[in-house]
Amino acid sequence: MDNSPTALFENYDEDFKSLLTSLKQKLDGGAIRDLSGEQRKSSLKKVEAELDEAEEIISQMEIELPSMPLSIRTPYQTRLASSKSDLNKVKKALKDLQRESQRSDLLGSSGGKRHPGQSDSPYSDEPGYDRDQRGRLLAGTETLNDGSRRLENAHRIALETEDVGADILRNLRGQREQIEHTRDTLTQADSGIDRASGTLKKMIWKMQQQRFLTAGIIAILVFLILLVLYSKIFG
């Protein structure tokens, strides 16, 4: 199995495209819009789960990108940017569908019984219009808009947190590479020390041999000098 950064990127990209196709079919096909109530909510939750999985795949692609050689990194950066753009479009489609679903639920819960003489327009000022109902509808719409803004802020914070996490992972990868490089350098230095130690031992042994040889020559010379002096004195 090829675990190189490019191979892993290709695998993640293939998984992402398959998941993106599934998301587009669910959001653009109209199947979810035809549902209502709990069935629609359940389908939207499944889409959110798949969207989270797609974001995780994008994060993995970002992690693998810095490990690629610079000579081939540019086209992969372009593909990653395109994948992010496609994912943002799907996120927008999901938000629109969620807003539509929330408005549909709100209108469905507040538009029940009709009073005699009430106008078909929900904002009509004709006599008999239920002003309390209109007020509840406007309040519900404002609450929905406020919730949407909060969701957008939460999503923005989540994206920022995701970017920070990706930066941390890239830094950790760089630190790991530095540690591995330092370990290799220490291993080479250790090998050099072993070789130098062996060389020093050989030099010390040769010095000891030369010392013994020199001492032997001196002893022989002293013996010869003494022998010459003895021959001259007693000869």
N, C-alpha and C positions, 0 to 999 in steps of 0.2 A: 504493500500500500504506500502510495506516494504522499508524504506528509510535508512536502515543500510548500512555502507560502502561496505560490501561484496555483498549485493543485487544490489547496484548501479553499482559496478564494473562488476558484471555478466551481467547486462543490457547493459552497455557500450561495453563489450566484444562481446556480441551477435550482437550488431549493427555494430561493427567494422568488424567482420567476414563476415557479409552480404555485407558490402560495399567493403571489400577487394576482395570478390569473383566477384563482379560486375566489379571492376577495372581490375582484371586479365583477365576476359573474353574479355574486350574491348581491352586490350593491347596485349594479346597473341593470340587472335582469328584471327587476320589478317584483321578484318573488317575495321579498320582505315587505314591500309596500302593500301587497295583497293581504298580508296577515294583520292581525289586530290583537290588542290586549297582551296577555302573557306570552302568546306564541311569538309576537313580534319582539317583545323584550328578550325572550330566550334566544331568538335568532341574532339580535343585536349583540348580546353578550358573547355568543360564539364568534361573531365577526371581530369583536374587541380582543378576544383571546388570540385569534389568528393574527390580528394586527400587532399585538405584543410580541408574538413569535417572529413576525417579519422584522420588527425593530431589533430584536435580539440578533437575528441573522446579519442585519446591517452593522451592528456593533462588532460582530466577529470579523466581518470583512474589513472594517476599519483597523482592527487589531493586526490583521495579516499584512495590510498594505505597507507599513514601514519596514517590514522584513524583506521586501522584494528588492532586487538590484535596481539602482536608479535608471539604468538603461531601458528597463521595461515597465517602469512604474507608471508612466504618464497615461497609457491607455486604460490601465486598471483604475486610476483615479477618475478618469472620465466616466467609466462604467459605474463606479460607485456613486458619483454625483447624479447620474441619470436614474439610478435605483432610488436614491433619496428623493428625487423629484417625483418619481412615480408613487412612492410611499406617501408623500405629502398630499398628493392628489386624492389618494384613497382615504387618508385621514379626513380631508375636507368633505369628501362624499359621505363618510360615516357621520360626521358632525351634522351635516345638513339633514341626513335621514333621522338622526336622533332628535333634532329640533322639530322636524315634521311630525315625528311620532309623539313627542311631548305636547305639541299644539293640538294634535288630533285627539289625544287622551283628554286634554283640558277642555276642548270644545265639546267632546262627547259627554263629559261628566256634568257640564254646566248648561247644556242646551236642551234638556229633557222636555218638560211639559211647556205647552204654549198657552198663554192666556187669550181669551176671546178678544179680538180686535188688535192683537199684537202684530206689528209689522214684520215682514220677512227679513228686513235688514237688521243686523244686530246693533247698529248704531243709529237707528232711526229715532227721531224726536216726535213721532206721531203719538197721539193720546193712547194710553194703554200699554206703552212699552215698559217693560220691567227694568227700572233703573237700578235696583239692587243687583239684578242678574248681570247687567252691563258693568257695574262696579266690580263685581267678583271676577268677571272676565278680564277686565283691564288689570286688576291686581294680580290675577294669575299670570297674565302675559308678562307683566313687569317682573314677577318672581322668576318666570322662566328665563327671561333675558338676563337677570342677575345670576341665575344658576349657570347659564351658558358662559357668561364672562368669567365666573369662578372656575369653570371647567377649563376654559382656555388658559387662564393663569396657571392652573395646576399642571396642565399639559406643557406649558412653556417651561415651568420650573423642572418638570421631569426631564425635558430635553436638555436643559442646561446641566442637570445632574448627570445625565447620560454622557454628555460631552466631557465633563470633569472625570467621570469614571474611565472613559476611553483614554484620556490623557494620562491618568494614573497608571493604567495598564501598559501604555506605551513606555512610560518612564521606567516601570518595573522591568519591562523587556530589555530596555537599554542597560539598566543596572546589571541584569543577569548576564548580558553579553560582556560587560566590563569585568564582572567577577570571573567568568569563564576565561577571558583573555589573561587576567592576572594569574589565574591558576596555571594556565599553560606556560606563562612566563616563569613562574616559580618552579615548575617542573623542569624547564630547560636549565634554569639556574642551578637546581639541585644536581642535574646531570653534569653540568660543568664543574661543580664543586667536587663531585666524585672523581671526575677525570683528573682534576688538579691535585687532589689528595693522593691518587695513585702515582702521579708524576713525582710529587714530593717524596713519597716513600722510596721510589727508585733512586732519586738523587741522594737521599740520606744513606741508603745502602751502599751506593758507589763511593760516597765520601768516607764511610767507615772502611771500605775495602782499601781505598787509597791511604787512609791513616795507618792501617795495619801494615801496608806495603812500605810506607815511608819509615815507620818505626823499625821494620825489619832491616831496611837498607842502612839506617843509622846504627843499629846494633852491629851489623856486619862491619861497617866502617870503623866503629870504635874498637871492635875486636882486632881488626887488621892493624890499627894504629898501636894498640897495646902490644900486639905481636911484634911489630917492627921495633918499638922501643925496648922490648925485652931482649930481642936479638942483638941490638946494639949495645945494651948495657952488659949482658952476660955472654955475648957471643965472642 
